[in-house]
Amino acid sequence: MTNSTSNLVTGGNVVLDSGNELQVTVSWNAAPTELDVSCFIVGNNGKVASDDYFVFYNQRSDPHGHVKLSSVDARSSTFAVRLDKLSADAAKLVFAATLDGPGTFADVSGCTVTARVGGQTVVYDIKEATRETSLVFVELYRHQSAFKLRAVGRGFNGGLKPLAEAHGVTVADDENADQSAPPAANVASTPTKISAPPSQPPAGSKVNLSKIDLLKKEVQISLEKKGIGSQKARVAVVFDASGSMYHLYQQGTVQRAFERVLAVAASMDDDGEMDVWFFASKSARTPSAKATKFEGYVDRYYRSDMDFQDKLGYGNNEPEVMEDIIKKYTVESPNKHLPVFIVFFSDGGVYYSDQIAKLIVKSSRHNLFWQFVGLGDANYGILEKFDNLSGRTVDNCNFFALDDLDQVSDQVLYDRLFNEFPSWLRAARRKKILKA
């Protein structure tokens, strides 16, 4: 097999070599916010047969597994396409992306599409700046007995909703969507082949594209697994903002962690709000977050405010923020009928072990459960030794570490977050810490 590389310019196309599997990777060097990359499998009318043929971050495969979103990280997304199995009714595959937050594609640098099949590599560098918030990158389509790849580079305004609707996906408005009904991808019957879509979409077939609403379904699955599907709780998140965390803020990892925990609050919290703290040498409470206004939260209260960063400092002082959290839920606004589920992110550098241990013991008399999450391979000190911490009324905390938060699926993350919470609930009720 001969290896070859060719470059496309906007409007150009190339015949692809024969092969069973095509890999299409969209990558970028820098962006003002996260890119949500997607693929629309459309018929001759340019529309999807049903919402099942929209492959994106919450629906990573078509019903047959012929098109899969196989890999997603902070700066790239890869699709695997089985060319040998793709239905003849799939006239075209459209690969596109939207910016999940502020900015336009004029602010995205180093955006490239790389397609590989057999020994052939095709590269499309998107050099023409576009000021839209959505962009169609390339189209894969049939040409006689082969496939061709066309460089499109066409922008859309308005984000994911108009882009999806332009390709026949029925999108529910976030504020009007029925939050109790799952998206069509989870409830619709699986069609045997791609065909023309019905003139009127069936009732209940709308896709709700709010990321938090989609994550809520993953949260609920984990809660049901743990036997606490109807459990309500007050939810808080705490972010290490010390100097060593800087790259995780720059890469958007902290914002993505924020969104994943916000889905927990949207599912469990009595009022759907999540309380938020940042800490370094000092600590700070920021306004409570809701699922309706989550985009760019971390940028607003941390990255874009240098005074805020200067006030926090650059060291690690877990005891100060823990004391403020305890004060909030035991003095300022106590409610012994609702548990408090606290997710505490840190990349290590934990040195105040004695003070942290005392605060954990002190808070074990209250309805507070601490779930510590370590980011990377670092010195976590006392956080790794909670199972041996004596003097507590109940075991009120858990710890696990992740090498790379972005490489952990939502389901795995939620399963781990709720691993010891149910046993604490039972113990807290027995000890009358948590009132019926």
N, C-alpha and C positions, 0 to 999 in steps of 0.2 A: 504494500500500500504506500502510495506516494503522499507525503505530507505537503500541504500548500497553505499559504495565508494570503488573503485578499482583503482589501479595504473598500468600504462603501462610503459614498457621499450621499447627502439627502436627495431622494428621488431615484437613486440608483438601485439596481437589483442584481442578483447573482443566482445562477443555478446551483443547487446543492448536490454534493456527491451522494451516491446511494449509501444507505446505512440504516440500521434499525432504530437507533436512538439519537436524537438531536438534543444538545444542551444549549440553552440560551441564558446567558448571564448578563444582568444589568448591574453595573458597578459605578461608583462615583468616589471622588476624593474628599469632597466637603459639600455640605448642604446646610441651609439654615434650620432645617428640622428633618424629621424622619421622612423617607420616601416609602410609600406603599406601592409596591410593584404588583401588577395583575396581568391576567391573560383572559381574553374573551374568545371563546370557540364559537364562531358564527357560521351560519349557512349562507346560501347565495344571496339572501336578502339583507345580509349584513347584521343580522340580529341573532342572539343566542336562542336556542330552542326552548330553554327554561333557565331559571337562575342557577341550576345545577352546573351549567357550563360557563360559569364565571369563577375562575380560579384566582384566589387572593389569600390574604393573611389568615382568614378564618375559615376558608374552604380550600384546602390545599390540593385537591384533586378533583377531576371530573368524575362522574359516576363509574366510569370504566377503568380509571387509573391510567388513561393514555396520556394525559397532561397533568403533571404534578409540579407543585412548587416545592422543590426538593431541598432547598437550602436558603436560609435567610440569616444575615448578620447585619452589623451596624452600617456596612457600606456596600452591600451587594445582595442580590437575590438571584437564584438560579432555578430555571424550569427544566424538567426532563420531559421530552416529547417522544412517544413511541411512534415513529413515522410508519413503521410496518403494520401497525394495528389501527391507526387513525381512520375513523369511519369516512367513507366517501362523501357523506353528507356534511362533513366538516370542511367547508369551502375555504376557510381562512382562520388563522390564529392571529389575534391582535395583541401585541405586548405593549403595555403602557404603565404609567406611574402617576401618582399624585403626591403633592407635598402635604403632609399631615401637620399643618401649622402655618406660621407666617412665612412670607417670602414667595418668590416665583422661581422658575427654572433658570432665569437669568442669574440667580444667586448660587446655582449649583455648578461646581467645577469638576472637571475630569470625568464627565458622564460618558460611559462607553457601553455599547452592546457587543458582546462576543458570542458568536454561534459556532459550535463545533459538532461535526458529524464525520465519522470515519477518520480520515487523515486531514480533513479540510477544516480550516479556521477562517471565519469571516469576522472582521472588526468594523464597527461603525462608531466613530468618534463624533459625538454631538457637539459641534463647535458653534453652531448658530444659536445665540442667546435668545430665549423666548420669555416673555413676561407673563405667560399663563401659569396657572397652578397645577395643570395636568398636561401630560405630554404622551402622545402615541409614538413609540420608538420605532418598531419594525412590524412588518406583517409577513407571516409565512403563508404561502398559498400554493395551490397545485398548478403545475405547468406541464401539460401532456402527461408523460409517465413519471415525471420527477416533481420536485418541490423547488420553489424559488423563495428567496428572502428579499424583501424590499425595505429600504431605509425611508421612513416616512417623516419623522421629526415634526409632527403637527401638534400644535398646542390647543388646549381647551381651557376656558375660564370656568371657575366655580368649584373646582375640586372633583372628588370622586363621584358625587351624585350625578352631575350632568354627563360625565364621561361614561358611567355605567348605563344611564338611561339612553344614551346615544347608541348603545350596542344592544338594547332590548332588555336590560335588566330592570325589573320593577323595584324601585327604591322607596322605602317608607320614610316620610319625614320624621326626624328624631322626636320632635315634640308631640307628634300625633300618633306615633307608632304604638301598637298594643304590646306593652312590655311583657305580658304574660305568654305571648305566642312566640314559639321559636321561628327562626327564619325558614324560608322554604327549603333551603338546602338540607335541613334536618327532618322535614316532615313530608316533602313531596315524594311521590313514587319515582323510581329510577327509570327513565325512558330507555328503550333498547337501542335507539339510534337518534342522531340529530335530525330534526325535521323542522319545517317552518313553524314558528311559534303561533299559538292561538291568537285570534284577533283581540280577545279580551283575556287578561291573565286570570287564573282561577282565584277565588276568594282566599285570602290568607297567604298568598304567595309572595308578598313583598319581602325584600331583603332589607333588614335594618343595618345600616353601615356604621352606626356609632360603635367605635372600638370598645367603649366601656360596656355597652349592652351585650356585645358579643363575648367579652371576657366574663361577664356575669354568668353566662351559661356554663362556662368551665368551672367557675367557683361553685355553682350549685351542684354540679356533678361530684366534686370533691366532698362537699358537705353531705350529700346523700350517702356517699361511700362510708363516711365516718359516722353515719347515723344521727346527724344533727342538722338535717335539711331545713328545718323550720327555726333554727336557733337565731335569735336576735342578739346583737352586741353593739357596743360603741367601739369604733375602730379608729386607731391612731397610727401614724407612720412617723418614723424618726430617721433622718438622714445625716450620716457623718459628712461634714463639710470641711474637714481638715485638708491641709495642703496636698496630701497624698491622694486625695479623691479627685483632684482637679481634672484629670484626663477623663474620668467617668462622667463628669458634668459636661465636658467639651464634646464627648462622643454621643451625648443624649441618653446614656445608659440610666442615669438617675431619673430622667423624665419617664422613661419606659418602665422603670421599677415603680414609680409613682402611679402610673396608669394601672399597673397590674394590681396594686394594693387598693387603689380607688374602686376597682370592681368588687373587691371584698366588702368595702363600705357600702357600695350601692346595693349589694345583696343582703347584707346583715345589719347595717346600722339602722337604728330606730328612726332617724330622720334623713338617712341617705347621705349624711355628711361625714367627712373624714378630717380629723384634727391632724395638724402637720407641725413638726418641729425640725429645725436644723441645729446642728451643734458642731463646734470645734473647741477652741479654748473657752468660748462662751456659748450660750444657747439662745435660741429665739423661736417663739411661736409665730407662725404665719397664719393668715386667714384660713378657715376651714374650707375644704374643697368639695365641690359637687360634680356629679357626672356630666352636668350640662355645661360646665366651664372648666374643662381640664386641660385644653390645649395650651402649651407654652407655660404651664404653671411654674415649673422650676426656673425657667428663664426669667420670669417676672420677678420672682422673689429671691433669686440667688445670682445667677450669671449676669444679669443686666444691671445689678445694683452693687457697685463697688463699695459704697459705704456700708452696705449690709455685710459684705465679705470682711471688710476691715473690722467691723464690730465683733464678728464671730472669732476672728483670729485664725490661726492655722494649726493649733495643737489638737490634742484629744482630751476632752474632759467630760466623760460619760456621766459622772455623778451629778454634775450641775443640771443637765437636761433631765435625768431621771428624777431628781428631786422636784423639778417643775411639773413633770408629768404626774407624779404622785399627788402633788398639791392640787393640780387641776381636778383630778377625779375623786379625791377624798375630802377636800376642804371646800374648793370653789363650787363644784357642781357634782356632789355625790349622788349616786343612784344605785342602791344595793340590789335592785332587781335586775339590773343589766350588767353582764360581764363587760370588761374592757379588754379588747384584743389589740395589743401593741406590737407592731412590726418594726424592728430596730435594725437598720442597715449600717454596717461598719466594715471598713477595709483593714481593721486591725490597729495596731499601735495602742493596745489596751494596757495601761500601767497602773491605774487606780483600783487594783483588784480588791483590796480590803474594803474600800468605800463602796464599790459596786456590790460586793457580797452583803454588806450590812443593809443596803437599800433593797436588795432582793428579799432578804429575810424580813425586813420591815414591811414591805409591800405584800408579803404572803398572807398577812392578816386581812387584806382587802381584796376586792373582786377585780384584780388586775392580773392579766396573763401576759408575759413577755415572750415574744418570739424573736430571737436574735438571728440575723442572717449575715454571715461573713462573706465578703466579696474578695476573691483572690486568695492567695496563699500567704498568710501573714501571721503576726503575733497576736493571737486573740486572748491570751491570758486566761482570766477567770471564766470567760465565756465558754471555754471548752470543758469546764469542770463543774458545770451546774449539777450533774447527776450526783456528785459527792458533796454538795453544799448542805450542811446540817443546820438545824435550828429553825427550819421553816414550818409554818403551820400546815401548808400543803406544798407540793412541787408545783411551782408557779411559773416556770420558764423552760425554754428549750433553745437549742442552738444547732445550726448546721451551716456549713460553708459551701460556697459555689466558686469554682474557678472562673466561670464566665456566665453571668446572669443571662446574657442574650442567647446563649446556646442551650438553655433549659426551657423545655416546652411549658406552656401555661399549665397544663394538667399536672405535670410533675412538680412544678413550683407550688401549686395550691395543695397538692397532696402532702407535700413536706411542711408547708405552713400550718396545716391543720393536724399534723401527726399526733401531738400531745395535748392539743386543746380539749378534745372530748374527755380525756381522763381527768384533766384539771377541773372541768365543769362538774363532773360527778363528785370529785373530792370537795370542791368548794361548796356544793349543795349539802353534802353530808356534814360539813363543819359549820354550816349556817353562815358562811362568808357571803354566799350568793343566795339572796332571799327568793322564795318561790314567787 
